[in-house]
Amino acid sequence: MAENRITRLMKQDKKLLIAYYMPEFPVPGSTLPVLEALQDNHADIIELGMPYSDPIGDGPVIQDAAHTAIRHGVTVSSILEMVRRARKGDGCRKITTPILLMGYSNPLIAYGGDCFMADAVEAGVDGLLIPDLPPEESEDFLERARSFGLTVVYLISPVTPPDRIELIDSMSTDFSYCLAVNATTGTGKLDDAGMDQKIAEYLKRVGEHTRKKFVVGFGIRDRERVRKMWEYADGAVVGTALLEHVAGARTPEETATLAAAFWNSLR
């Protein structure tokens, strides 16, 4: 089986900038133009949220974006169709950037695990991040995902002990995702006094107990913070700030323009 795009990317010696976007936010028809805008402005991976009514790991901005997406008719099936179109260049320039889907277990169970994985690969998805699926309970899921050629990403937090960091590193297919702080997405805790030193110590600890690459997300909002994360990690993930920046758009074209301008500012 050919390597997927994420596996190939992780072999490159570069610092990564990863985008999180909620499909069809803030207006219907925005997804394909935004994918094009993010690719044109050098997003290394595009993480697409699969909206869910009870997203336990997400702060208010992503929760609101998920509810908007649901109102706009976004489902797991419609996301796969959008990825399929993007890979073919149907409605946008052909998207070759790695695509990771982030979402919760219930919608995937309802879809059907193997059916979902088969359809995801056929559409052009490269990987999955399922926050409410702990590593200790996901061996079967991981084995099935690997059999389909999908990357699986697990989460590390500041309170994860060293032995569990090593477990997560061993199970994550290509890289792990570190929460910058114990909080939901979009947190402002990174601006608290002393946080830079605490995060540096935490990420150094992660580096001592991992062999694969790891990226950092939750609360990263600007170029300065991206570069600080790059000092200790292999990549930074920006999601809430991107959604906030495009939230006022009234058309798909305006959404894409705002997304491009914001993403370019992070580089």
N, C-alpha and C positions, 0 to 999 in steps of 0.2 A: 504493500500500500504506500502511495506517495506521501511524503511529509506534508502536513498542512502548513499554512502560511505562518502561524505562530511559531511552530517548531523551527522553521527556517529563519524567522526573524531573531529568535533567541540565540542563534549561532553567531549573530553579528556583534561586533564590539562597539556598541553605541548606547547612549543614555536614551531611554524611551519616554515619550510623552503620549499618554493614552487618554482618549476622550470617552466620556460617558454621555450618551444622549437617549432621551426617552422618545420613541417614535411618535410622529404626528403631533409633536408639541412645538409651538403652542396652537398651531392651526393645521387642519387636515391638508395633506399633500406636501408637508415639509420634509419628510424623511429622506427621500432620494436627493433633493437639492442639498440638504445638510450633509449627507454622506459625501457628496461630491465636494462640497466646500471644505470639509475636514480633510479629505484626501489631498486636495489641492494645496492645503496649508500644512501638510506633512504630519498629520496624526499618525502615529506608528501602529496603533491598534484602535479600533472603534468598538466600544462596549455599548451594546444596545440593551436598554432595559425592557424586560417583559412585564408590563404593568400588572399589578396585583392589588387587591382591595385592602390588604393588611400587610404592607411591607415593613416588617419589624426592624430592619436595619437602616431604614431611610429616614432622613429628616423631613421637615415640612415642605421644602421646595420640591424634592423628588416625589414625595407623597402626592402633592398637588399635581405635579406633572403626570403621575401615573393615573390619577383620577381623570385628568383631562384626556389622556390617551384612551382610557376606557370609554369615555363619553364619545370620543371620535371613532369608536368601533375597533380599536386595536385589540387583537387577540394573538395568541401564539401562532396560529395559522397565518394571520395576515402579516405578521412580522417575517415569517419564513418566505412568504410570497414577495415581500419588499426586498429581502436579501437576494432572492432568486432574480428579481428584475435588475437589481443593482449589479450583480455579477455579469449579467448579459448586456448591460448598458442600455436597458429599456427604460427610458424616462430620465436618464442622466448619463454622464460619461461612465464607462465601465469601471466598476470599483474593484480594485485589486488589493486594497488594504485589508489586513486580517480583521475579522469580525468575531467578537466574543459576545455571547448572550448572557445577561445577568438576570436572574429571576428566582422565584421561590418554587418549592416542591409541588404544591397542590395543583397548579395548572399543568405541570408536566405529567403528574400522575393521571390527571383527567384525560390528557391527550393520549397517554399510553407510552411508557418509557422507550421501548425499542422503536416504536413507530415514530416518536418524536426525534430520536437520534438519527434514524435513517432519513427522515424528511429534512432535518437540519443539515446533514452532510450534503444531501442532494441539492439543497438550496444554495450552499456555499458558506455555511457557518463553519468556523474553525475551532471554537471552544466554548466552554460553559463555566459559569460561576454561580453556584447555588448556595447562598449564605445560610439557609436553614438546614443544610445537609451536612452534619458533622462528619469528619473523616472516619471516626470509629464506627459509623453506621452506614458507610457508603462504599464498602469494598465491591459489592456486586455492581453498583452504579458505575464505579470507576472502571471496572473490568469491561463492562458493556460499552462504555464511552470509548475506551481505548480500542476496542475491537472495531469501532466505526471510524477510528482515526481522529477523534475529537480530543482536544486539550481540555483538561479539567484543572481548575484553579481553586485552591483552598485559602482560607483567611487565617492570618496571624494577628494577634492583638498585643498590646503592651503588657498584658498580664499572662500571656501564654508562657508556660514554663519551658525550659530548654529541651526536655525530653519530648514534649509535644511539638515544639518547633521542628525538631528533627523528624518526627513522624509526618508532619504536614509537608515538609520539604521532600520526604521520600515519596509521598503520594501525589503531590502536585505534578502534573505531567511535564510542564516546561518552566513554570515560575509560580511563586506564591505572591499573595496580595496582603500587604501589611496595613492594618488600620493605624493611622497616625496617632490616634488617641482612642480611648474607650468612650465612644459617642456614636451618634447617628451621622449620616452623611451631611455635609454642609456645616459641620460644627465650627464655632468660633473659638474653640479651646486652644487652637494653635497660636492664638495671639496672647494667651495668658503669660504672665511673667514666669520666666524660667523654663518655658516649654521647649525652646530650641535645644537646651542642654539635655533635657529629659528624652527628647526624641532621638538625639544623637546617640545617647547611651543605649536606648532601646534598639535602634537599628544596628548599632555595632554588635549588640548581643545576638540579634538575628543573624548577622553575617558570620558570627562565630559558630553557629549551629546549622548552617545551610550550605548546600553544595550547588544548588540551582540558583538562578536569578530570583530577585524579589523586587516588587514595586510597592509604592506607598500611595494611599488615597485617604479621603475624608478630610475636608476642610482646606484643600490646596486651591488657592484662588488667583494667584498672579505669578509673574515671571520670577520674582524674588523667591517666593516659596518653592516654586518648581526647582530652581537652582540649588536651594538648600537641601531639598530631598535628593537631588542627584549626587550630592557629596557623599551620601552614605548608602544609597539604594541604586538599583539599576533603572528605575523609572518612576514617574509620577503620574497619578490619575487625577484628572480634573472633570468634574461632572456638575455639581450644584452651581458653580460659578458660570459655567457655560449655559445652563438652563436659565439662570437669572438674566443673563445677558440677552437672550433671545426672547424672553417672555413677553415683551411688548410688541413683537412683530405681528402684523396683520395679514401678511401673505406669505406663501412658501418662499418666494424670492427674497423678501425682506429677512425672513428667518435665516436663509443661507448667507446673505450678506453680513448679517450681524455675527453669525457663527464664524465666518471666515475672518472677520476683523478681530474678534476676540481670540481665536486660536493663534492667529499670527502674532498677537501681542504677547503670548506666552513664550514664544521662541526668542 
